[in-house]
Each structure stands twice: as structure tokens, then as C-alpha cells.
Amino acid sequence: MELNQATDLAFLDWEIITRLGVAAIIGLVLGFDREARGHAAGMRTHGLICFSSAMTTVSIIALYNQIGGPRTDVLRLYEAIGAFIGIVGAGLIVFSKGRLHNLTTAAHLWLAAIIGLACGAAQWPLVATGTIISLIMITALRVVEGRLFGNDRKLDGADDTDGDRPRT
């Protein structure tokens, strides 16, 4: 079996720390809203998914450069992470007794994965713009939806986007 050349531990530099650190922090921030509302996928889940996506991206870019581009297809990274998050999201989404559960959580995890990919690729304008816009959608739009639509967003008295709250 032919393996790529090992990377020295001294290779751990500020660029890698920055890419992975920013992904972890943004994942935690994205998960804070869910955690504060008592949803299943909170800070740790979002942080780990965002960090893992960034780590996968850094790894595939490094392998691409080590192996010599034409032998690899970097776009398969997006396919793999998309398939993984799709499976996780599909496992979360439940329709039961007229109520839709975990749809926003699944979308939130997808967002964390994509921001992690962008962090791993050091696409900082995309990371900043995506984080700001998504935080506005996650927090501010919740207030706007509540005021504009009130109970119109309910199915049988249940909130159809955030039905993943634990029942008390």
C-alpha cells in the first residue's frame, strides 16, 4: 500500500490553529441559541460538526497538495460531508401526531458543517458573511416570526419549526 508522506508534528502552525479554532468557536456560537432553548443539538454538537468539517477540509487540501492535484477530486469532500449531515438530519426529523420536530435543528447542523468547510478552506469573507447572516436569521427572525405570524405557524397547537423542545 502506498501512503502519502507523513506530516511532521512541527508542521502544526498558526494557520491550522486559526482555521480549526475559528470553526470551533463559530460552531459553539451557532449552537448557543439551540442550547439556550433546550434543544437536542446544542453547543457541543454544533461545535463538533463545524470543527470536524474544518478539520476534514484542511486534511483534504493538504493531501491534495501532497499527492499532486490530478490524482484527487477535492469536490468529493463536499459530497461526503453533505451525505453525512443528510443522514444525521434525516435521523433527527420526525413527523408525529401532526407535529414536525427537529427540522430547524437539522438545518442548523447543515449550516455548521458548511461554515466548518469554509473555515477549513480559509474562505474568511464567506465565513464572516455566513456567520453574521445566519446568526441574524437564527435569533432576530425568531422574534419577527412570532410577532408577524403568531399562531399561524402552528400545526395543531405546535410550533412546526422548533417542535424539538423537550416536553414539560
C-alpha positions in Angstrom: 0.0 0.0 0.0 1.4 3.4 -1.0 0.8 6.1 1.6 1.4 9.8 1.5 4.4 11.3 3.2 3.9 11.8 6.9 3.5 15.4 8.1 5.8 16.4 10.9 4.3 17.5 14.2 6.2 20.7 13.9 4.0 21.5 10.9 1.3 22.5 13.4 1.3 26.2 12.7 -0.9 29.2 13.3 -2.7 28.9 10.0 -4.1 25.5 11.0 -4.8 26.6 14.6 -6.7 29.6 13.2 -8.8 27.7 10.7 -9.8 25.0 13.3 -10.1 27.4 16.2 -12.4 29.8 14.3 -14.5 26.8 13.2 -14.9 25.5 16.7 -15.8 29.0 18.1 -18.3 29.7 15.4 -19.9 26.2 15.9 -20.2 26.9 19.6 -21.8 30.3 18.9 -24.2 28.8 16.4 -25.2 26.1 18.9 -25.7 28.6 21.8 -29.1 29.6 20.5 -30.2 25.9 20.4 -28.6 25.1 23.8 -30.3 28.1 25.4 -33.7 26.9 24.2 -33.1 23.4 25.4 -32.9 21.7 22.0 -31.3 18.4 21.4 -28.4 19.6 19.2 -26.7 22.4 21.2 -23.3 23.9 21.6 -21.3 20.7 21.7 -23.0 19.2 18.7 -22.6 22.3 16.5 -19.1 22.9 17.7 -18.0 19.4 16.9 -19.7 19.4 13.5 -18.2 22.7 12.5 -14.7 21.8 13.8 -14.9 18.3 12.1 -15.8 19.8 8.8 -12.9 22.3 9.0 -10.5 19.6 10.0 -11.7 17.4 7.1 -11.3 20.3 4.7 -7.7 21.1 5.9 -6.8 17.5 5.7 -8.1 17.1 2.1 -6.4 20.3 0.9 -3.1 19.1 2.5 -3.5 15.6 0.9 -4.4 17.3 -2.5 -1.1 19.3 -2.3 1.0 16.3 -1.1 -0.3 13.8 -3.7 -0.3 16.2 -6.6 -3.7 17.5 -7.6 -4.8 15.5 -10.7 -5.0 12.2 -8.7 -7.6 13.6 -6.3 -11.0 15.2 -6.5 -11.5 17.8 -3.8 -15.2 18.3 -4.6 -15.9 14.9 -3.2 -15.3 16.4 0.2 -18.5 18.4 -0.1 -20.3 15.3 -1.3 -19.1 13.3 1.7 -19.9 15.9 4.3 -23.2 16.6 2.7 -24.1 12.9 2.7 -23.1 12.6 6.4 -25.1 15.7 7.5 -28.0 14.5 5.4 -28.1 11.2 7.2 -27.8 12.9 10.6 -30.5 15.4 9.7 -32.8 12.7 8.3 -32.4 10.8 11.6 -33.4 13.9 13.5 -36.5 15.0 11.6 -39.7 13.4 12.9 -43.3 13.9 12.0 -45.5 12.6 14.7 -49.1 13.3 15.7 -49.4 16.3 13.4 -46.2 17.8 14.7 -42.9 18.4 12.8 -39.9 18.0 15.1 -36.2 18.9 14.6 -36.4 20.5 11.1 -34.6 23.7 12.3 -32.1 21.6 14.2 -31.2 19.6 11.1 -30.9 22.8 9.0 -28.7 24.3 11.8 -26.4 21.3 11.7 -26.1 21.6 7.9 -25.1 25.3 8.4 -22.5 24.3 11.0 -21.0 21.8 8.5 -20.8 24.4 5.7 -19.3 27.1 7.8 -16.7 24.5 9.0 -15.9 23.6 5.4 -15.3 27.3 4.7 -13.1 27.7 7.8 -11.0 24.8 6.8 -10.5 26.3 3.3 -9.7 29.7 4.9 -12.5 31.4 3.0 -12.8 34.1 5.6 -15.2 36.5 3.8 -17.6 33.6 3.3 -17.2 32.6 6.9 -17.8 36.1 8.2 -20.8 36.8 6.0 -22.3 33.3 6.5 -21.9 33.6 10.3 -23.4 37.1 10.6 -26.4 36.4 8.3 -27.1 33.0 9.9 -27.0 34.5 13.4 -29.5 37.2 12.3 -31.7 34.5 10.9 -31.5 32.3 13.9 -32.1 35.0 16.6 -33.7 38.1 15.2 -36.1 36.3 12.8 -37.5 34.2 15.7 -38.8 37.5 17.2 -40.1 38.7 13.8 -41.9 35.4 13.1 -43.5 35.4 16.5 -44.8 39.0 16.0 -45.9 38.7 12.4 -47.3 35.2 12.3 -48.1 34.3 15.9 -50.1 31.1 15.9 -50.2 30.9 12.1 -47.0 28.9 12.3 -48.6 26.2 14.5 -49.8 22.8 13.5 -52.4 21.5 16.0 -51.0 24.0 18.5 -47.4 23.0 18.0 -44.6 25.1 16.6 -43.7 23.4 13.3 -40.1 24.6 13.1 -38.9 24.1 16.7 -41.0 21.3 17.9 -37.9 19.7 19.1 -38.2 21.3 22.5 -38.4 18.8 25.4 -42.0 18.4 26.7 -42.5 19.5 30.2 
